[in-house]
Amino acid sequence: MVFVAFLALLLAQSLAPKRVETFTLGAHTPRPLAAGRTDTVTLDVRDSERWHYLDLDRGLLLAPPDSHGWDLAARRFQLRVPVTPALTAPSVADATGNLTRWYRYDFLAHLLRPAGHPYQLRTDGGHTVTLEVLGYYCPGPTAGCLTVRYTADPAEGRSSEGQ
């Protein structure tokens, strides 16, 4: 009897409406990185064959073959930083630069949910930024609208002001 009740609960959970924060793809206005500035960008990562590149210093989405200077690459649910010492803390990247554990998988809803880790990255331009993954879903919910927020270290602006 308990087993049947458990199965009924699992079935009800799988049929229940999926609640997850969604983001809409829209025009992104590139802005150069400035001390303390926060920007949010949503990348269309629905194509499982193509990497999408983001240059955090310039706030630009880059398209191959012109992807020089990228700081974050994304393809579906895979996130990557350059293998150079780009990731300073927490150490959650593997040897190839793949960010691991950025999401938790919800087995009942079959959804990826951001794990809430802030990542400290060193950009190609030498700036330190804090990166957070806010979401992975477009309205529907449909997978593939990877939304990240990044903030430039405010201390970098103060140290250059005195020069």
N, C-alpha and C positions, 0 to 999 in steps of 0.2 A: 504494500500500500504506500509506504514512504517513497519507494522507487518510482511509482506511477505519479505521485504528487511532484516529485523532483523533475521528472520528464515534462509534466504539464507546465511547471514553472519555466523550464528552459524554453519550451515551445512558445509560451506567452511572451517571454523576453525577446525572442527572436522576431516575433511578429509585431511587437510594440513599435511605435514611431521612433525613429532614431533621432536623438537630440545631440547636436554637435554644433559648435560655433562655425559659421561659414563666412567666406569672404568672396567678394565679387572682383573679377578681373577688371581692371580699369586703366586709365592713362596714368602713368607714373611720371612725375616731373623730376628729372635728374637734378640733384642739388649736391654741390661739393661738400665733403665732410667738414664740419666745423666743431670745435670743442664744445661738448655738452649737447650738441644737436641730436635729436632723435628723429629717425625716419622709419616709415613702414612701407614695405613693398610686397606685392603679391605676384608670384611667378606662376606662369601657366606651365605646369610640369606634367600634363596629361599624357604626353608622348613618351612612351617607355623606351624609345630608341635614341632620343636626343637629349643631350645635356644642355642646361641653361646656365649662364654665367652672370654673376653680379660683381661689379667693381664697387666696393663700398666707399672708396676714397672719392670717386666722382659721382656716385649714386646712379651708375649706368647699368642697364641690362645689355650684355654683350652677346653678339651672335658670331659663331664660328664662320669663317676662319679668323675673324678679328676679335679674339677673346684674350688678348694679352692684358695682364694686370688684374685678372679675376681674383676675388677673395672668397667667393662661395659659389659652388657649382651644385646644381640640383637636377635630378632625373627621377621622376615619380617620387618615391619615398626615400631615395638615397640622397644624402647630403655629403659634400666633400669640401675640404679646404686644401690649399696647396700643401705639399709634403714638407716644405720649408718650415721653420719653427713658427708657423702661423697660429697654432693653438697653444695658448699659454695656460689656461685653466678652465674648467676641470679637464683632466686628461681623459677624454672619452673618444679620442680618434685612434683608429688603428694605424698601422705602419704606412698604409697607402693614402692616409688623409681622410678616410671615411668617418663621418661623425656617427658614432654608435650611441644607442640609447637616447636619441632625441625624442622618441615617442614611446608610448605604452599602447599595446594592442588590447582592445576591449573585445574579449572572446564572445561575449553575449551579443553585443551590438555589431561586431565585425567592423570596428572603426579604429583608426589610428588617432590617438590623443596626445598632444604635446606633453612631454614629461616635466616641463617646467624648468629645465636646466638653463641658466644663463651661461653663455660661452664667452670667454675672453679671447678675442682674436687680434693678431697683429696683421694689419693690412699690407698689401704690396707696397703702399706708400709709407709704411712705417708707423702708422697710427694704431692706437689701441682702441678697440670697440667692444662693447658688450652686445652680443647677439642673442635674441630669444625667438624661438619658433612659436608663433601664435596659433597657427592652424594649418590644416591640410585639405580642407574641403571647400568646394564651390557650393552655391545654393543647390539644394536638392535632397540630401547632400550627395555631391558627386566628387570623387577623389580628384585631386590635381591642382588645387589652388593653394600652393604653399605660401604662407604669409609669414614674413619675418619682420622683427623690429630690431633696429640697431641704434646704439647710442655711442657717440664719440666720447672718449675719456675727457672730462672737463679739466683735469689737471694738466693735460698737454697744452691747452690754450693758455693757462696761467704761467707755465714755465717759459713759453715763448714770448709772453708780453714783456718780460723784464729784459729782453735782449735788445 
